[in-house]
């Protein structure tokens, strides 16, 4: 048994806690991506192409990271899909 948790906490409780934390972080990341997207939309017309590509890459990375939080650990060891 881990010293991190009191002895009365079951594995099922730990797993439920971990799931809740992952879902909360996933929600926060998706909210962040939506806020970035909304803020960037008005700037695309006058922005340099490199800036737009950077915003799109960042949004894809955030969404990919958020999706991985509920997929659990990847069996093939990949950390994510490159947005390129």
N, C-alpha and C positions, 0 to 999 in steps of 0.2 A: 504494500500500500504506500502510496506517495505521501510525503510529509506536507505536500501542498494543500491537501484537502483533509478535513476532519474524517474520522473513521465512519461516521454515519452517512456520508455521501456515497451513493452507489455509482457504479459505472454508467448506468442509465442516466442518472442525474448529471454526471459530468458530460456525457454525450449531448444531452439536451441543452446544457449550458453552452457548450461549444457551438452547437448548431445555432442557438439564438445569437451568439456573438457574431458568427459568420454572416447570418442574415442581416443583422444590424449594420455591419460594415459594408455588406453588399448594397444595401439601401443607400447608405451614405455616399458610396462611390458613384452610384447611378444618379443621385441628386447632384453631386459635384459635376458629373459629365453634362447633365442637362443645363446646369447654370453656365458652364463654360460655353456650351453650344449656343445658348441664348445670347450670351454676351458677345460672342464672336460673330454671330450672323450679321449684325449691323456693320461690322468692320471689314467683311470679306470684299466688298466692292472696291475699296481703296487700299487694300493690303497687298503686300508683295506675295508672289506665289509661294515662296519658301515659308512664309509665316502661316499661310493657309494650310500647307502640307504639314507643318508642325502641329497645328491645332488638330487636324484630322488624325494624325498619328497618335497624339495624346488622348483624344477621345476613344480611339480604338483600343489603346492600351488599357485605359480605365475600364472600359466595358469588358475586355477580355479578363482582366483581373477580377472584376466583380463576378463574372460567370464562373470562374474557377473556384470561388469561395464555397459554392454549393455543390460543385462536382466532386469535392473531396480531393484526396491526393491522386495525382495522375499516375497510372500504372507504368507508363513509359518514361517517367521522370522528366518530361518536358515542363518547363516553367510557363509556357505561354506561346501563342502564335504570333510571329512577327507581323506587324501590320503592313509590311512591304510585300 
